């Protein structure tokens, strides 16, 4: 069982930066790949970024590549999403998720993530 708690969201202007954190409970955090997804009102939840259990592989949506960076600290049971050059279209609720089976074929699918946080709101004003 993995419990996830996101933090770090807020209201910022376009061009600003935010760093989201996701703290995980449990001793097996280092065995899970981690993902960030987001959902804007009236839209489906979409993939943002993912990282393998040992940080050996990272994956990004094209819309955030070059602006967002995912990282993790297994000693602290925490995964991060550094978001730079934020745009109004980045406005959404951001969710942290965990999966034991992240790879290059599966990382983007919500179906492989069995654990989800409650989400943190990110609002970017123009």
Secondary structure, DSSP 8 states (H G I E B T S, - for coil): ---EEEE--EEEETT--EEEEEEE-STTGGGSEEEEEEE-TTS--EEEEEE-TTSS-EEE-TTTTTTEEEEEETTTTEEEEEE-S--GGG-EEEEEEEES---TTTTT-GGG--EE---EEEEEE-
